[in-house]
Amino acid sequence: MAVFSVKTEKMSEEESRKARLRHEDFIWWSDNSPRLVVKENRGKYIAVVNKEAFLGNTYKEAEAKAMVKYPNRQCFVFRVPSREGKRI
């Protein structure tokens, strides 16, 4: 689960850069999730960092795969539902 904090003071350049990179990853996920959330990946976890997806059977496994390649970046981790839900 992603946890975010809200700061009221001005962000440093480094914090601003990291926030921009996280935002770019989230936009990438929004654009690419339809090709990743497929039957073959049901019940798995997908970590996204640097516009790249890393699959794992657990949250920690997906996160660890992403952190091996990008140790200085924060990743998002999503769980693919284990079964298809009803469409509205």
Phi, psi and omega in degrees: 000133180281139179237130181239150175240153180246127178246145180260345179273166182297138179281147175286167178300320180294317177296320179295319179296315180296320178296319179296318179295319177297318179298317178298320177296319180294320176297318177301315178300316180301321181283328188253352183301326179301329180274349180258329179272080183233168184309318182296337183257007181302135179082357180264171178247144180235119175264137180239126175207139180054040178058038180222143181254141178231120181267145176209160177280342176228165176304310183297323180295314179297315180298317181297319178300317180293320183288334176296317183279325183231073186294340183257016181239151175268137180247160170260143176235128180239147176255130175279126180306145183285345175215158182285133179273174179288143177263137181257000000 
